[in-house]
Amino acid sequence: MTEPNSADRLTNQPNGTAQAQDELTDALELDLYGDDDEFDPLEIDYNDIDQEEMDDDNPYDTIDYPTIRNMPEESRHHDPVYSPAAQGSAQAAVQLMLKRNPARRPVLLSIMGLCEEGCASSVVTERVTEWQKDNLSVYSPMTLCRMLERAGALELEMPEVSEEHEVVEDGVVYLEITDSVDPVWRTTEAGREVYEQCTQGAEFREMVLVRDARYLEVYQAVMERIADEPRTKQDIEDFVATFPICQKPLRFGNHFLDILEATDAIIWSDHAWRITDLGRTLLEEVRAAAKDAPADPSASVPSPSAPSPAKEA
């Protein structure tokens, strides 16, 4: 015959016994939850964390969810989207990354320029945070650097530190490391090549002066309007709508803004479009090219300073 458990025995106690009822409740709780009532399914097992593996992903990574670390190897690691292996060369990988991330292009290029002579991670973080205050991103400064590193535009240098030593105070031994580690990012030769190409206006000349040369007068007017003072997107949309050449085929102001931004002639800052130093230089080339271009009978170009009909209304 099976011996009754503690809960069964307590149920046979006389009714009205308060002590028996309390003991019955405690016994049922023990049977239901067991002895380990402090189990935390999200608790991190520090013995399973591979610090060397985390440093490979992010030099500032200190902790992660255990489920990620326990995933199969083929699920945790994947080939970078932009890499010399994927695109054939570092130059091609960096150029494609810049092309597919136009909103991050100014910051990515600025990082490459900042790191030409080497720049500490702490300084890069501070500068990128400042650059992105008007154009927030889900990518942290170090993530952007890692993206450039995988594409072949940056390389990470870990500075040497002095060896740790023991310090004894009041009979207690402490392990002391006096140096703080601040990794240095440096632009590679491939990164320098792409940076120089992008910041010297080569892409602008190809896109504006060659492929989109039919709209030279519009580009000139838009750039002059933005150079005069910062402009909103709606202001440029209304202004471009006054050009007959933009009616057939239909061209909106956003078309010109996109190309000018993608070629580093303008930048979005403090809630408005502003012309860059490169844009001011290229504006002179646009003026010269527009002056020499054959006149389009369908184009009647208004003055850049003239208010648009929509604003007058």
C-alpha positions as CSV (number, residue, x, y, z in Angstrom):
1,M,0.0,0.0,0.0
2,T,1.4,3.4,-1.0
3,E,2.1,5.7,1.9
4,P,0.1,8.9,1.7
5,N,2.0,12.1,1.1
6,S,2.1,15.0,3.4
7,A,-0.8,16.7,1.7
8,D,-3.0,13.6,2.0
9,R,-2.3,13.2,5.6
10,L,-3.1,16.8,6.4
11,T,-6.5,16.6,4.6
12,N,-7.6,14.0,7.3
13,Q,-7.0,16.4,10.2
14,P,-10.1,17.5,12.1
15,N,-11.9,20.4,10.5
16,G,-11.4,23.8,12.2
17,T,-7.8,23.3,13.0
18,A,-6.1,26.4,11.8
19,Q,-2.6,25.0,12.1
20,A,-3.5,22.0,10.0
21,Q,-5.0,24.2,7.3
22,D,-1.8,26.3,7.2
23,E,0.4,23.2,6.9
24,L,-1.8,21.9,4.2
25,T,-1.4,25.1,2.2
26,D,2.4,25.0,2.6
27,A,2.5,21.4,1.5
28,L,0.5,22.0,-1.6
29,E,2.7,24.9,-2.6
30,L,5.8,22.7,-2.2
31,D,4.3,20.0,-4.4
32,L,3.3,22.5,-7.0
33,Y,6.5,24.6,-7.3
34,G,9.2,22.3,-5.9
35,D,12.1,23.3,-3.8
36,D,13.7,25.7,-6.4
37,D,11.4,28.7,-6.1
38,E,14.0,31.2,-7.3
39,F,14.4,29.9,-10.9
40,D,14.9,32.7,-13.4
41,P,14.6,31.6,-17.1
42,L,16.4,34.8,-18.2
43,E,19.3,34.5,-15.8
44,I,22.6,34.6,-17.6
45,D,25.1,31.8,-17.0
46,Y,28.4,33.7,-17.0
47,N,30.2,30.4,-17.4
48,D,28.8,30.0,-20.9
49,I,29.8,33.5,-22.1
50,D,32.8,33.5,-24.5
51,Q,34.4,37.0,-24.0
52,E,36.8,36.4,-26.9
53,E,33.9,35.6,-29.2
54,M,32.1,38.8,-28.1
55,D,35.2,40.9,-28.7
56,D,35.2,39.7,-32.3
57,D,31.7,41.1,-32.8
58,N,32.0,44.3,-30.8
59,P,34.9,45.6,-28.7
60,Y,32.5,47.2,-26.3
61,D,30.1,44.2,-26.0
62,T,30.0,42.9,-22.4
63,I,26.9,40.8,-22.2
64,D,24.3,39.3,-24.3
65,Y,21.2,37.1,-24.1
66,P,22.1,33.5,-23.5
67,T,19.8,32.3,-26.2
68,I,21.9,33.9,-28.9
69,R,25.1,32.3,-27.6
70,N,23.4,28.9,-27.6
71,M,22.1,29.1,-31.2
72,P,23.7,26.8,-33.7
73,E,26.9,28.0,-35.3
74,E,25.4,28.3,-38.8
75,S,22.6,30.5,-37.4
76,R,24.8,32.8,-35.3
77,H,27.2,33.8,-38.1
78,H,26.5,34.9,-41.6
79,D,28.6,36.5,-44.3
80,P,28.6,40.3,-44.4
81,V,26.3,42.0,-47.0
82,Y,29.1,44.3,-48.1
83,S,32.6,42.7,-48.2
84,P,35.5,42.3,-50.6
85,A,34.5,38.6,-51.0
86,A,30.8,39.5,-51.8
87,Q,31.5,42.4,-54.2
88,G,34.9,41.4,-55.6
89,S,36.9,44.2,-54.1
90,A,36.9,46.5,-51.1
91,Q,36.3,49.5,-53.3
92,A,33.2,47.9,-54.9
93,A,31.9,46.9,-51.5
94,V,32.3,50.4,-50.0
95,Q,30.8,52.1,-53.0
96,L,27.7,49.7,-52.9
97,M,27.2,50.3,-49.2
98,L,27.3,54.1,-49.7
99,K,24.9,53.8,-52.6
100,R,22.3,51.6,-50.7
101,N,22.5,53.7,-47.6
102,P,22.1,57.3,-48.8
103,A,20.9,58.6,-45.4
104,R,24.1,57.3,-43.7
105,R,26.4,58.2,-46.6
106,P,27.5,61.6,-45.2
107,V,28.3,60.0,-41.8
108,L,30.1,57.0,-43.3
109,L,32.2,59.3,-45.5
110,S,33.0,61.5,-42.6
111,I,34.2,58.6,-40.5
112,M,36.5,57.5,-43.3
113,G,37.9,61.1,-43.5
114,L,38.2,61.3,-39.7
115,C,40.2,58.0,-39.5
116,E,42.7,58.8,-42.3
117,E,45.5,59.3,-39.8
118,G,43.9,57.0,-37.2
119,C,41.3,58.0,-34.6
120,A,40.4,56.6,-31.2
121,S,37.1,54.9,-30.8
122,S,36.0,57.3,-28.0
123,V,36.6,60.3,-30.4
124,V,34.8,58.6,-33.3
125,T,31.8,57.9,-31.0
126,E,31.7,61.5,-29.9
127,R,31.9,62.9,-33.4
128,V,29.4,60.5,-35.0
129,T,26.9,61.2,-32.2
130,E,27.2,64.9,-33.0
131,W,26.9,64.3,-36.8
132,Q,23.7,62.3,-36.4
133,K,21.8,64.6,-34.0
134,D,19.8,65.9,-37.0
135,N,19.5,62.5,-38.7
136,L,19.1,59.8,-36.1
137,S,20.0,56.3,-36.9
138,V,19.4,52.8,-35.4
139,Y,23.1,52.2,-35.9
140,S,25.5,53.1,-33.1
141,P,28.8,54.8,-34.0
142,M,30.8,51.5,-33.4
143,T,28.3,49.5,-35.6
144,L,28.9,51.9,-38.5
145,C,32.7,51.5,-38.0
146,R,32.2,47.7,-38.0
147,M,30.2,47.9,-41.3
148,L,33.1,49.9,-42.8
149,E,35.6,47.5,-41.5
150,R,33.8,44.5,-43.0
151,A,33.5,46.3,-46.3
152,G,37.3,47.0,-46.3
153,A,37.3,50.7,-45.6
154,L,38.5,50.7,-42.0
155,E,40.8,48.5,-39.9
156,L,40.9,48.3,-36.1
157,E,44.2,48.7,-34.2
158,M,44.3,47.5,-30.6
159,P,46.8,49.5,-28.6
160,E,49.3,47.8,-26.4
161,V,48.7,48.1,-22.6
162,S,51.0,47.5,-19.7
163,E,50.8,44.2,-17.9
164,E,48.5,43.9,-14.9
165,H,50.1,43.7,-11.5
166,E,49.0,42.9,-8.0
167,V,48.5,45.5,-5.3
168,V,48.3,44.6,-1.6
169,E,46.3,46.9,0.7
170,D,45.4,46.0,4.2
171,G,46.4,42.4,3.6
172,V,44.1,42.1,0.6
173,V,45.5,41.4,-2.9
174,Y,44.0,43.4,-5.8
175,L,44.6,42.9,-9.5
176,E,45.3,46.4,-11.0
177,I,45.3,47.4,-14.7
178,T,46.3,51.1,-15.0
179,D,45.8,51.5,-18.7
180,S,42.4,52.0,-20.4
181,V,41.9,50.4,-23.8
182,D,40.7,52.8,-26.6
183,P,41.0,51.0,-29.9
184,V,42.1,53.1,-32.9
185,W,40.2,53.0,-36.3
186,R,42.3,53.7,-39.4
187,T,41.2,54.1,-43.0
188,T,42.6,51.5,-45.4
189,E,44.0,52.3,-48.8
190,A,40.8,51.1,-50.4
191,G,38.8,53.4,-48.1
192,R,41.1,56.4,-49.0
193,E,40.5,55.7,-52.7
194,V,36.7,55.7,-52.4
195,Y,36.8,58.7,-50.0
196,E,38.8,60.8,-52.4
197,Q,36.6,59.8,-55.3
198,C,33.4,60.7,-53.5
199,T,34.7,64.0,-52.0
200,Q,36.1,65.3,-55.3
201,G,32.8,65.3,-57.2
202,A,33.4,62.5,-59.6
203,E,29.9,61.0,-59.0
204,F,28.3,64.4,-59.2
205,R,29.8,65.1,-62.6
206,E,28.7,61.7,-63.9
207,M,25.1,62.0,-62.6
208,V,24.4,65.6,-63.2
209,L,26.6,66.8,-66.0
210,V,26.3,63.7,-68.1
211,R,23.3,61.5,-67.3
212,D,20.8,64.2,-66.2
213,A,22.3,67.0,-68.3
214,R,18.8,67.8,-69.8
215,Y,17.9,69.4,-66.4
216,L,21.1,71.4,-65.9
217,E,19.1,74.7,-65.6
218,V,17.0,73.1,-62.9
219,Y,20.0,71.8,-60.9
220,Q,21.6,75.2,-61.1
221,A,18.5,76.9,-59.9
222,V,17.9,74.4,-57.1
223,M,21.5,74.6,-55.9
224,E,21.5,78.4,-56.0
225,R,18.3,78.5,-54.1
226,I,19.7,76.3,-51.3
227,A,23.0,78.2,-51.3
228,D,21.1,81.4,-50.8
229,E,19.6,80.0,-47.6
230,P,18.6,76.6,-46.1
231,R,15.4,75.2,-47.7
232,T,12.7,72.7,-46.7
233,K,11.7,69.8,-48.9
234,Q,8.3,71.4,-49.6
235,D,10.0,74.7,-50.7
236,I,12.0,72.8,-53.3
237,E,9.0,70.8,-54.4
238,D,7.0,74.0,-55.0
239,F,10.0,75.6,-56.8
240,V,10.7,72.7,-59.1
241,A,7.0,72.6,-60.1
242,T,7.3,76.0,-61.8
243,F,9.7,74.6,-64.5
244,P,7.9,73.5,-67.7
245,I,10.7,71.1,-68.4
246,C,9.8,69.2,-65.3
247,Q,6.2,68.7,-66.4
248,K,6.7,66.2,-69.2
249,P,8.1,63.8,-68.3
250,L,7.1,64.7,-64.7
251,R,9.9,65.4,-62.4
252,F,9.4,66.3,-58.7
253,G,11.7,68.3,-56.5
254,N,12.6,65.1,-54.6
255,H,14.3,63.8,-57.7
256,F,16.8,66.6,-57.7
257,L,17.2,66.5,-53.9
258,D,18.0,62.8,-54.0
259,I,20.7,63.1,-56.6
260,L,22.3,66.2,-55.0
261,E,22.3,64.4,-51.6
262,A,23.7,61.1,-53.1
263,T,26.5,63.1,-54.7
264,D,27.3,65.1,-51.5
265,A,26.3,68.5,-53.0
266,I,23.7,69.1,-50.2
267,I,23.1,67.7,-46.7
268,W,20.1,67.6,-44.4
269,S,20.9,69.5,-41.2
270,D,18.8,71.3,-38.6
271,H,15.5,70.5,-40.4
272,A,16.5,71.9,-43.8
273,W,18.6,71.3,-46.8
274,R,22.0,73.0,-46.9
275,I,24.6,73.2,-49.6
276,T,28.0,71.6,-48.8
277,D,31.4,73.1,-49.5
278,L,31.8,70.6,-52.3
279,G,28.3,71.7,-53.6
280,R,29.4,75.3,-53.8
281,T,32.5,74.3,-55.8
282,L,30.4,72.1,-58.1
283,L,27.8,74.9,-58.6
284,E,30.4,76.8,-60.6
285,E,30.8,73.8,-62.9
286,V,27.0,73.5,-63.3
287,R,26.7,77.2,-64.2
288,A,29.4,76.9,-66.9
289,A,27.9,73.7,-68.3
290,A,24.4,75.2,-68.3
291,K,25.6,78.3,-70.1
292,D,27.2,76.2,-72.9
293,A,24.3,73.8,-73.2
294,P,21.9,74.2,-76.1
295,A,18.6,76.0,-75.2
296,D,15.6,73.8,-74.6
297,P,12.5,75.6,-76.1
298,S,10.2,73.9,-73.6
299,A,12.1,75.2,-70.6
300,S,11.3,78.6,-69.1
301,V,13.6,78.9,-66.0
302,P,12.4,81.3,-63.3
303,S,14.8,83.2,-61.1
304,P,16.0,81.1,-58.1
305,S,14.9,83.9,-55.8
306,A,11.5,84.2,-57.3
307,P,8.7,82.9,-54.9
308,S,6.8,79.9,-56.2
309,P,3.1,80.3,-57.1
310,A,2.1,77.9,-54.3
311,K,3.7,80.2,-51.7
312,E,2.0,83.3,-53.2
313,A,-1.3,81.5,-52.9
